[in-house]
C-alpha cells in the first residue's frame, strides 16, 4: 500500500515577498480545529540570510489542500535571550484537553546555510554568529557551545499566542523529532523522542519512548524501535503525533537509507502499552520521486510531520527536499487494516 500524493503539490512554497521565508517552507505541524472549522498549519520557514534563522509561520485551510497564510509575520520564533535563540524547527502539535502543546527542536545559534558546500563542516558543528559576543564563547555551556539540538515545549489555544514552558529533552544529547501522545496512558503522559545516544546499545539514531507524571518531567527513555529494512539503515525518527484507532496507536515515521534518502513508514502501537509495537510496515509508504522532492536544499527527502483524519481520509503533510510542503492521502481504514493484517509483528 502507498500514500497518494496530491497532484497539485507542493501545496505551500516560499513567498519571495517575505524575507523571513523567501528561501524555504517545510516540515509543518497540522491539526484540524473544530471550533474554527479549519485545518491549521504551523510551518518551518527561513529566508536567504547567511545565518539561516528559522521561524514558524501560520496558515489555515478549509479543505486541507489550499492554505492561506495568516499574516506577513512569523507567529513563533526564538529569542536571543533564550536557549532557542538560533532557530525553532520542525513543529508538532498535540491537543490535550483544550490546549495545543507545541513541541519543537531548537538551537542556541542559527545553523547557517547547511546545504552550501562551504558550510559542510557546519553540519555537525554549525557556525555560530556571536559577532561582538565572540569573547564569551568559551563561557557557554557545552550544549550551547556545540549548538546541539534540544527540544522544547510551548502551549497555545489560538495558534497566535504561545507560552514557552521549557526544555523537554536533555541539554547535552542531540534530540529532535519529539512529540506527545494526545492523552495519558495508564495515568501518565507519553513522549516520543529521537536522541542521538552514543552508548545506547543501538547502531543508529532510533525512536524512543518516555513516560511522565508531568509534561516537563519524563522518565528515562526506552527504545521503541530501530531500523530494520533496507530503506532505514542509516537512521529513523518519529514523524507524526499518534492517532488513536481501535487497533492501536497509529504513527508515521521516517527512515533514511545508506545514500541519505528519506522515506516514510508506519507503526501501530499497543493501546494499553505503547512500548509494544504490534504492526510495522516492511516496505515504505512514500518515497521521493517528484522534482519537488528530489531537487531542493536536501535532495531526496520526504519528511512527514503532520497527519489529520477527516471524513475517513488520512491527510499527511510533509516536507519536500527541505524547501516545500507536500500533501499525500489515503483511505485511513484501509491503511489501518493493511497494517494490522499484513504488517503485524510476530512474537
Rosetta blueprint (number, residue, H / E / L):
1 X L
2 X L
3 X L
4 X E
5 X E
6 X L
7 X L
8 X L
9 X L
10 X L
11 X L
12 X E
13 X L
14 X L
15 X L
16 X L
17 X L
18 X L
19 X L
20 X L
21 X L
22 X L
23 X L
24 X E
25 X E
26 X E
27 X E
28 X E
29 X E
30 X E
31 X E
32 X E
33 X E
34 X L
35 X L
36 X L
37 X L
38 X E
39 X E
40 X E
41 X E
42 X E
43 X E
44 X E
45 X E
46 X E
47 X L
48 X L
49 X L
50 X L
51 X L
52 X L
53 X L
54 X E
55 X E
56 X E
57 X E
58 X E
59 X E
60 X E
61 X E
62 X L
63 X L
64 X L
65 X L
66 X L
67 X L
68 X E
69 X E
70 X L
71 X L
72 X L
73 X L
74 X L
75 X L
76 X E
77 X L
78 X L
79 X L
80 X L
81 X L
82 X L
83 X L
84 X L
85 X L
86 X L
87 X E
88 X E
89 X E
90 X E
91 X E
92 X E
93 X E
94 X E
95 X E
96 X E
97 X L
98 X L
99 X E
100 X E
101 X E
102 X E
103 X E
104 X E
105 X E
106 X E
107 X E
108 X L
109 X L
110 X L
111 X L
112 X L
113 X L
114 X L
115 X L
116 X L
117 X H
118 X H
119 X H
120 X H
121 X H
122 X H
123 X H
124 X L
125 X L
126 X L
127 X L
128 X L
129 X L
130 X L
131 X H
132 X H
133 X H
134 X H
135 X H
136 X H
137 X H
138 X H
139 X H
140 X L
141 X L
142 X H
143 X H
144 X H
145 X H
146 X L
147 X L
148 X L
149 X L
150 X E
151 X E
152 X E
153 X E
154 X E
155 X E
156 X E
157 X L
158 X L
159 X L
160 X L
161 X L
162 X L
163 X E
164 X E
165 X E
166 X E
167 X E
168 X L
169 X L
170 X L
171 X L
172 X L
173 X L
174 X L
175 X E
176 X E
177 X E
178 X E
179 X E
180 X E
181 X L
182 X L
183 X L
184 X L
185 X E
186 X L
187 X L
188 X E
189 X E
190 X E
191 X E
192 X E
193 X E
194 X E
195 X E
196 X L
197 X L
198 X L
199 X L
200 X L
201 X L
202 X L
203 X L
204 X L
205 X L
206 X L
207 X E
208 X E
209 X E
210 X E
211 X E
212 X E
213 X E
214 X E
215 X L
216 X L
217 X E
218 X E
219 X L
220 X L
221 X L
222 X E
223 X E
224 X E
225 X E
226 X L
227 X L
228 X L
229 X L
230 X H
231 X H
232 X H
233 X L
234 X L
235 X E
236 X E
237 X E
238 X E
239 X L
240 X L
241 X L
242 X L
243 X E
244 X E
245 X E
246 X L
247 X L
248 X E
249 X E
250 X E
251 X E
252 X E
253 X E
254 X E
255 X E
256 X E
257 X L
258 X L
259 X L
260 X L
261 X L
262 X E
263 X E
264 X E
265 X E
266 X E
267 X E
268 X E
269 X E
270 X L
271 X L
272 X L
273 X L
274 X L
275 X L
276 X L
277 X E
278 X E
279 X E
280 X E
281 X L
282 X L
283 X L
284 X L
285 X L
286 X E
287 X E
288 X L
289 X L
290 X L
291 X H
292 X H
293 X H
294 X H
295 X L
296 X L
297 X L
298 X L
299 X L
300 X L
301 X L
302 X E
303 X E
304 X E
305 X E
306 X E
307 X E
308 X E
309 X E
310 X E
311 X L
312 X L
313 X E
314 X E
315 X E
316 X E
317 X E
318 X E
319 X E
320 X E
321 X L
322 X L
323 X L
324 X E
325 X E
326 X E
327 X E
328 X E
329 X E
330 X E
331 X E
332 X H
333 X H
334 X H
335 X H
336 X H
337 X H
338 X H
339 X H
340 X H
341 X H
342 X H
343 X L
344 X E
345 X L
346 X L
347 X L
